Amino acid sequence: MTVQGNSVVFQIRKIIYEKFNDTNSRFTNDAVFEVMKDNGMANSLTIDDMEPYFKQLHDEGLIRPIAQNFTTQWYKLFEKVEKFNCKSCGQDIHLGNLEPLVCPQCKTAI
């Protein structure tokens, strides 16, 4: 994944933490993308560009897909997301309770 791709994944993780951090609720890729657009984070992206980032988050064990309708995908969290600060690189990161406590930016254990 490119540096820009990592940045997008970090943004998605932060949005999930701030807006959708409930294992009983569902959310869509469209809802996350709208927050990104509203905050000026998705100026060069389209909803179709988001698919690999959500797939990565699924592969990493943060989210699970529960339904799909054309380009809209519904997700649920496996576990609540927690915010950590990496002592090594200073990056705020958002990880699910089932994910390894490793900074995705610098790969240092939290």
N, C-alpha and C positions, 0 to 999 in steps of 0.2 A: 504494500500500500504506500502511496506517495505521501509526502509531507502534507499536502492539501487534504488527501484522504484521511490521514490521521486527525487533522484538525476538524474535519466534518464529523468523524466518529466521536471525538471529544465533545463537540457541540451537541450531538444527538444524546450522548450519555448525560450531559448536564441538563438538557431539556427534560429527559425522562425523569431524572432525579427531582427536578423542581416542579414538574407539572403532572407526572403520571406515576408517582412512586407508591403504588398500591397494588399488591398482588391479586386483589379481587376485581380490579377494574381492567378494562381493555382500552386500548388506544390504537390509532391508525398512523401509518406513515404520513398520510396527508395532514393530520393534526400536528405532528412534529415538524413537517415541512413548512406549514403555515407559521408556526412560531419562529422558525428560522428566517422566513421571509420578512415577517413583521419586525424582527430585530436586525435586519440587513445582513444576515449571515449567508443567505442563499442567492445572492445576486447573479452568480454565473451558473447556477444549477437549475435543473428541472426535476420534477417528481420522478421521472424515469432514471435520472442519474443517482437517485437515492438507494435503489435496490441493492447494490453490492455492499453498501454500508450497513443496511439492516441485516443482510445475510451474514456479514461479519459479526454483528452483535449476537445473532442467533448462534453462530458457530462457537462464539466465546462463552455461551451459556447465560447471557443476560436476559434475552427475550425469547419467547416462543410464538410462532405464528399460530393463529387460531382460525382464521378465515381470510378469503381473498375474493375480491370482486373487481375484475379488470386490473387497474393499477392501484386500487386501494387494498391495503393489507392491514388486517387487525392483529394486534399482538397483546400478549400478557407477559408480565414479568415472572421469571422463575422464583425470584426472591427479591425483597426490598433492596434498593440501591443505597449505598452509603458514600459519603464524601470523605476523601482522605487527602492529605497534603504530602507529597513526596518530599522527603528531607533531602534527597539527592539533587533533584532538578527544580524543586519549588513549585511544580505543577499541581494544581488541584485536580484530582481525578475522582471519578464516580464509578464504583465497582459494585456488582451484585454480591450478595453474601456467599454464593456458590463459586464465585470466580477466585482464582489465585490472587493473593495480595501482592501483585507485582505491578509496578508503574508501567503503563503501556508506552510512555514516552522514552524513559531511559532504561527500562527493564530491571530496575532495582527493586528488591523486596521492600514492602512497606512495613 
